[in-house]
């Protein structure tokens, strides 16, 4: 099952790489990525669709780990709708 997360962060050197690297190292696959720079020119938001590589991964743990990174302003999780069987 895929999950969608939104991460607001300070646009500092290496910020995007830190976030994406953490997600991959914690056992999640990146399925889709979108990024928007805010009008202030100092912050941005990333919307990511991710999938756990195995059933033992807990999204709440990943959420806490992302929040601990330098420059993270906010993290929001959005459940993806279940695909219906045809």
C-alpha distances in whole Angstrom, upper triangle without the diagonal:
4,7,10,13,17,20,23,26,29,30,31,32,29,27,24,24,24,21,19,21,19,16,16,18,16,14,11,11,12,11,14,17,19,22,25,28,30,33,35,34,33,30,26,23,20,17,14,10,9,6,8,10,10,9,13,11,12,11,15,17,15,17,20,20,20,22,25,25,29,29,25,26,23,19,17,14,12,9,8,9,8,9,12,14,17
4,7,10,14,16,20,22,26,26,28,29,26,23,21,21,21,18,16,18,17,13,14,17,15,13,10,9,10,8,10,13,15,18,21,24,26,30,31,30,30,26,23,19,16,13,10,6,6,5,7,10,12,12,14,12,12,11,14,16,14,15,18,19,18,20,23,23,26,26,22,23,20,17,15,11,10,8,6,9,9,10,14,16,19
4,7,10,13,17,19,23,24,26,27,24,21,19,20,19,16,15,17,16,12,14,17,14,13,10,10,10,10,10,12,14,17,19,22,23,27,28,28,27,23,20,16,14,10,8,6,5,6,9,12,13,13,15,12,11,8,11,14,12,12,15,16,15,17,20,20,23,23,19,20,17,13,11,7,6,5,5,9,10,12,16,19,21
4,7,10,14,16,20,21,23,24,22,19,17,18,18,14,14,17,16,12,15,17,16,15,12,12,10,10,9,10,11,13,15,19,20,23,25,24,23,20,17,13,10,7,6,4,6,9,11,15,17,17,18,15,14,10,13,15,12,11,15,16,14,16,19,19,21,20,17,17,14,11,9,6,5,6,6,10,12,14,18,21,23
4,7,10,13,17,18,20,22,19,16,14,16,16,12,12,15,14,11,14,16,15,15,12,13,11,12,11,10,11,12,14,16,17,21,22,22,20,17,14,10,8,6,5,7,8,11,13,16,18,18,19,15,13,10,11,13,10,9,12,13,11,12,16,15,18,17,13,13,10,7,6,4,6,8,10,14,16,18,22,25,27
4,7,10,14,15,17,19,18,14,13,15,15,11,12,16,15,13,16,18,17,18,15,15,13,14,12,10,9,9,11,13,14,17,18,18,17,13,10,7,6,4,6,9,11,14,16,19,22,22,22,18,17,13,14,15,13,10,13,14,11,12,15,14,16,14,11,11,8,6,5,6,8,11,13,16,19,21,25,28,30
4,6,10,12,14,16,15,11,10,13,12,9,11,14,13,12,15,17,16,18,15,16,14,15,14,11,11,9,11,12,12,16,16,16,14,10,8,5,5,7,8,11,13,16,18,20,23,23,23,19,17,14,14,15,12,10,12,12,8,9,12,11,12,11,7,8,6,5,7,9,11,15,16,20,22,25,28,31,33
4,7,9,12,15,15,11,11,14,13,11,13,16,15,15,18,20,19,21,19,20,17,19,16,13,12,10,10,10,9,13,13,13,11,7,6,4,7,9,11,15,16,20,21,24,26,27,26,23,21,17,17,18,15,12,14,14,11,10,13,12,12,9,6,5,5,6,9,12,14,18,19,23,26,28,31,34,36
4,6,9,12,11,8,9,12,11,9,12,15,14,15,18,19,19,22,20,21,18,20,18,15,14,11,11,10,10,13,12,11,9,6,6,6,8,11,13,17,18,21,23,25,27,28,27,24,22,19,18,19,16,14,14,14,10,10,12,9,9,5,4,5,7,9,12,15,18,21,22,26,29,31,34,37,39
4,6,9,10,7,10,13,12,12,14,16,16,18,20,21,22,24,23,23,21,23,21,17,16,13,12,10,10,12,10,9,6,4,6,9,11,15,17,20,21,25,26,28,31,32,31,27,25,22,22,22,19,17,17,16,13,12,13,11,9,5,6,7,10,13,16,19,21,25,26,30,32,34,38,41,43
4,7,8,6,8,11,11,12,14,16,17,18,20,21,22,25,23,23,20,22,20,16,15,11,11,8,10,12,10,8,5,5,6,9,11,15,17,20,21,25,26,28,31,32,32,28,27,24,24,24,21,19,20,18,15,15,16,13,11,8,9,11,13,15,18,21,23,26,27,30,33,35,38,41,43
4,6,5,8,10,10,12,14,15,16,18,20,21,22,25,24,24,21,24,22,18,17,14,14,12,13,15,13,11,8,9,10,13,14,18,19,22,23,26,27,29,32,33,32,29,28,25,25,24,21,20,20,18,15,16,15,12,9,8,10,12,15,17,20,23,25,28,29,33,36,37,41,43,45
4,6,8,9,10,12,14,14,16,18,19,20,22,24,23,23,21,24,22,19,18,15,16,14,16,18,16,13,11,12,13,15,15,19,20,23,23,26,27,28,31,33,32,29,29,26,26,25,22,22,22,19,17,17,17,13,11,10,13,16,18,19,23,25,27,30,31,34,37,38,41,44,46
4,6,5,6,9,10,10,12,14,15,16,18,20,20,20,18,21,20,17,17,15,16,15,17,20,19,16,14,13,13,15,14,17,17,21,20,23,24,25,28,30,29,25,25,23,24,22,19,19,20,17,14,16,15,11,10,10,12,15,17,18,21,23,25,28,28,32,34,35,39,41,43
4,5,5,6,9,10,11,13,15,15,17,19,18,19,16,19,18,15,15,12,14,13,15,18,17,14,12,10,10,11,11,14,15,18,18,21,22,23,26,28,27,23,23,20,21,20,16,16,17,14,11,13,13,9,8,8,9,12,14,14,17,19,22,25,25,29,31,33,36,39,41
4,5,5,6,8,10,11,12,14,16,17,16,16,13,16,14,11,11,10,12,12,15,18,18,15,13,11,10,10,9,12,12,15,15,18,20,21,24,26,25,22,22,19,20,19,16,16,17,15,11,14,14,11,11,10,10,13,14,14,17,18,20,22,23,27,29,30,33,36,38
4,6,5,6,8,10,11,12,14,16,15,15,13,16,15,13,14,13,15,16,18,22,21,18,17,15,14,14,12,14,13,16,16,18,19,20,23,25,24,21,22,19,21,19,16,16,18,15,12,15,15,11,12,12,13,16,17,16,19,20,22,24,24,28,30,31,34,36,38
4,6,5,6,9,10,10,12,15,14,15,14,17,17,14,16,15,17,17,19,22,22,19,17,15,14,14,13,15,14,17,16,18,18,19,22,24,23,19,19,18,18,16,13,14,14,11,9,12,11,8,9,10,10,14,15,15,18,19,21,23,24,28,30,31,35,37,39
4,5,5,6,9,10,11,13,12,13,11,15,14,12,13,12,15,16,18,21,21,19,17,14,12,11,10,12,11,13,13,15,16,17,20,22,21,17,17,14,15,14,11,11,12,10,7,10,10,8,10,10,9,12,12,11,14,15,18,20,21,24,26,28,31,33,36
4,5,5,6,9,10,11,10,10,8,12,11,10,12,12,15,17,19,23,23,21,19,16,14,13,10,11,9,12,11,13,14,15,18,20,20,16,17,15,17,15,12,13,15,12,10,13,14,11,13,14,13,16,15,14,16,16,18,19,20,23,25,26,29,31,34
4,5,5,6,9,10,10,11,10,14,15,13,16,16,19,20,22,26,26,23,21,19,17,16,14,15,13,15,13,14,14,15,18,20,19,16,17,16,17,15,12,14,15,12,10,14,14,11,14,15,14,18,18,16,18,18,21,22,22,26,27,28,32,33,36
4,6,5,6,9,9,11,11,15,16,15,17,17,20,21,23,26,26,24,22,19,18,16,14,15,13,14,12,14,13,14,16,18,17,13,14,13,14,12,9,11,11,8,7,11,11,9,12,14,13,16,16,14,16,16,19,20,21,25,26,27,31,33,35
4,6,5,7,6,8,8,12,13,12,15,16,19,20,23,26,26,25,23,20,18,15,13,13,10,11,9,10,10,11,14,15,15,11,12,10,12,11,7,10,11,9,8,12,13,11,15,16,14,17,15,13,14,14,16,17,18,21,22,24,27,29,32
4,5,5,5,6,7,11,13,13,16,17,21,23,25,29,29,27,25,22,20,18,15,15,12,12,9,10,9,9,12,15,15,12,14,13,15,14,10,13,15,12,12,15,16,14,17,19,17,20,19,17,18,17,19,19,19,23,23,24,28,29,31
4,5,7,9,11,15,17,17,20,20,24,25,27,31,31,29,27,24,22,21,18,18,15,16,13,13,11,11,13,15,14,12,13,13,15,13,10,14,14,11,12,15,15,14,17,19,18,21,20,18,20,19,21,21,22,25,26,27,30,32,34
4,6,9,11,15,17,17,20,21,24,26,28,31,31,29,27,24,23,20,18,18,15,15,11,11,9,9,11,13,11,8,10,10,12,9,7,11,12,9,10,14,14,14,17,19,17,20,19,16,18,16,19,19,20,23,23,25,28,30,33
4,7,10,13,16,17,20,22,25,27,29,33,33,31,29,26,24,22,19,18,15,14,10,9,6,6,8,10,9,7,10,10,13,11,9,13,15,12,13,17,17,17,21,22,20,23,21,18,19,17,19,18,18,21,21,22,26,27,30
4,7,9,12,13,17,18,22,24,26,30,31,29,27,24,22,19,16,15,11,10,6,5,4,5,8,11,11,8,10,9,13,12,9,12,14,13,13,16,17,17,20,21,19,21,19,16,16,14,16,15,15,18,18,19,23,24,27
4,6,9,11,15,17,21,23,26,30,31,29,28,25,22,19,15,14,10,9,6,5,6,6,10,13,14,11,13,12,16,15,12,15,18,16,15,19,20,19,22,23,20,23,21,18,18,16,16,16,15,18,18,18,22,23,25
4,6,7,11,14,17,20,23,26,27,26,25,22,18,16,12,11,7,6,5,7,9,10,14,16,17,14,15,13,17,17,13,15,18,16,15,18,20,18,21,21,19,21,19,16,16,15,15,15,14,17,18,18,22,24,26
4,7,11,14,17,21,23,27,28,27,26,23,20,17,13,11,7,5,5,7,10,11,15,17,19,16,17,15,19,19,16,17,21,19,18,21,23,21,24,24,21,23,21,18,17,15,15,14,12,15,16,16,19,21,22
4,7,10,14,17,20,23,25,23,23,20,17,14,10,8,6,5,7,10,13,15,18,20,22,19,19,17,20,20,17,17,21,20,17,20,23,21,23,22,20,21,19,17,16,15,14,14,13,15,17,17,20,22,24
4,7,10,14,16,20,21,20,20,17,13,11,7,6,5,7,9,12,15,17,20,22,23,20,20,17,20,20,17,17,20,19,16,18,21,19,20,19,17,18,17,15,15,14,14,16,15,18,20,20,24,26,27
4,7,10,13,16,18,17,17,14,11,8,6,5,6,9,12,16,19,21,24,25,26,23,23,19,21,22,19,18,21,20,17,19,21,19,20,18,17,17,16,15,14,15,15,17,16,19,21,22,25,28,29
4,7,10,13,15,13,13,11,7,6,4,6,9,12,15,18,21,23,26,28,28,25,24,21,22,23,19,18,21,20,16,18,20,18,18,16,14,15,14,14,14,16,16,19,18,22,24,25,29,31,33
4,6,9,12,10,11,9,6,5,6,9,12,15,18,22,24,27,30,31,31,28,27,23,24,25,22,20,22,22,18,19,21,19,19,16,15,14,14,15,15,17,17,21,20,23,26,27,31,34,35
4,7,8,7,8,6,4,6,9,12,15,18,21,25,27,29,32,33,33,30,29,25,26,26,23,21,23,23,19,19,21,19,18,14,14,14,15,16,17,19,20,24,24,27,30,31,34,37,39
4,6,6,7,6,5,7,11,13,17,20,23,27,29,31,34,35,35,31,30,26,26,27,24,22,23,23,20,19,21,19,18,14,14,13,14,16,17,20,21,24,25,28,31,32,36,39,40
4,5,8,8,9,11,15,17,20,24,26,30,33,35,38,39,39,35,33,30,30,31,28,25,27,27,23,22,25,23,21,17,17,15,17,19,20,23,24,27,28,31,34,35,39,42,43
4,5,7,9,12,16,19,22,25,28,31,33,36,39,39,39,35,33,30,30,30,28,25,26,26,22,21,23,21,19,15,16,14,16,19,21,24,25,29,30,33,36,38,41,44,46
4,6,8,11,14,18,21,24,26,30,32,34,37,38,38,34,33,29,29,30,27,25,26,25,22,21,22,20,18,14,15,14,17,19,21,24,26,29,30,33,36,37,41,44,45
4,7,11,14,17,20,24,25,29,31,33,36,37,36,32,31,27,27,27,24,22,23,22,19,18,19,17,14,11,12,12,14,17,19,23,25,28,29,33,36,37,41,44,45
4,7,10,14,16,20,22,26,27,30,32,33,33,29,27,24,24,24,21,19,20,19,16,15,17,15,13,9,9,9,11,13,16,19,21,24,26,29,32,34,37,40,42
4,7,10,13,17,19,23,25,27,30,31,30,27,25,22,22,23,20,18,19,19,15,15,17,15,14,11,10,10,11,12,14,17,18,22,22,26,29,30,34,37,38
4,7,10,13,16,19,21,24,27,27,28,24,22,19,19,20,17,15,17,17,13,14,16,15,15,12,10,9,9,10,11,13,14,18,19,22,25,26,30,33,35
4,6,10,12,16,18,21,23,24,25,21,20,17,18,19,15,14,16,16,12,14,16,14,15,13,11,12,11,10,10,12,13,16,16,20,22,24,27,30,32
4,7,10,13,16,19,22,22,23,20,19,15,17,18,15,13,17,17,13,15,18,17,18,16,14,14,12,10,9,10,10,13,13,16,19,20,24,26,28
4,6,10,13,15,18,19,20,17,16,13,15,16,13,12,16,15,13,15,18,16,19,17,15,16,14,11,11,10,10,12,11,15,17,18,22,24,26
4,7,10,13,16,17,18,15,15,12,15,16,13,13,17,17,15,17,20,19,22,21,18,19,16,13,12,10,9,10,9,12,14,15,18,21,23
4,7,9,12,13,15,12,12,10,13,14,11,12,16,15,14,17,19,18,21,21,18,20,17,14,13,11,11,11,10,13,14,15,19,21,23
4,6,9,10,12,9,11,10,13,14,12,14,17,16,16,19,21,21,24,24,21,23,20,17,16,13,13,11,11,13,13,14,18,19,22
4,5,7,8,6,8,8,12,12,10,13,16,15,15,18,20,20,24,24,22,24,21,17,17,14,15,13,13,16,15,16,20,21,24
4,7,9,8,11,12,15,14,13,16,18,17,18,21,22,22,25,27,24,26,24,21,20,18,18,17,16,19,18,18,21,22,25
4,6,6,10,12,15,14,14,17,19,18,19,22,23,24,27,29,26,28,26,22,22,19,19,17,17,19,18,19,21,22,25
4,6,8,11,13,13,14,16,18,18,20,22,24,24,28,29,27,28,26,22,21,18,18,16,16,18,16,18,20,21,24
4,7,10,12,11,12,15,16,16,18,21,21,23,26,28,25,27,25,21,21,18,19,17,19,21,19,21,24,24,28
4,6,9,8,8,11,13,13,14,17,18,19,23,24,22,23,21,18,17,15,16,15,16,19,18,20,23,24,28
4,5,5,7,9,10,11,13,15,16,18,22,23,20,21,19,15,15,12,14,13,15,18,18,21,23,25,29
4,5,5,6,9,10,11,12,14,16,19,20,17,18,15,12,11,9,11,11,13,16,17,19,23,25,28
4,5,5,6,9,10,11,13,15,18,19,16,17,14,11,11,9,12,12,15,18,19,22,25,28,31
4,5,5,6,9,10,11,13,17,18,16,17,15,12,13,12,15,15,18,21,22,25,28,30,33
4,5,5,6,9,10,11,15,16,13,15,13,10,12,11,14,14,17,20,21,23,27,29,32
4,5,5,6,9,11,14,14,11,12,10,7,8,8,12,13,16,19,21,24,27,30,33
4,6,5,7,9,13,14,11,12,11,9,11,12,15,17,20,23,24,27,31,33,36
4,5,5,7,11,13,10,13,12,10,13,13,17,19,21,24,26,28,32,34,37
4,5,6,9,10,7,10,9,8,11,12,15,17,19,23,25,27,31,33,36
4,6,8,9,6,8,7,7,10,12,16,18,21,25,27,29,33,35,38
4,7,9,7,10,10,11,14,16,20,22,24,28,30,32,36,38,41
4,6,6,10,11,11,15,17,20,23,25,28,30,32,36,39,41
4,6,9,11,13,17,19,23,25,27,31,33,35,39,42,44
4,6,9,12,15,18,21,24,26,30,33,35,38,41,43
4,6,8,12,14,18,21,23,27,29,31,35,38,40
4,7,10,14,17,20,23,26,29,31,35,38,40
4,7,10,13,17,19,23,25,28,31,35,37
4,7,10,13,16,19,22,25,28,31,34
4,7,10,13,16,19,22,25,28,31
4,7,9,13,15,18,21,25,27
4,6,9,12,15,18,22,24
4,6,9,12,15,18,21
4,6,9,12,15,18
4,6,9,12,15
4,6,9,12
4,7,9
4,6
4
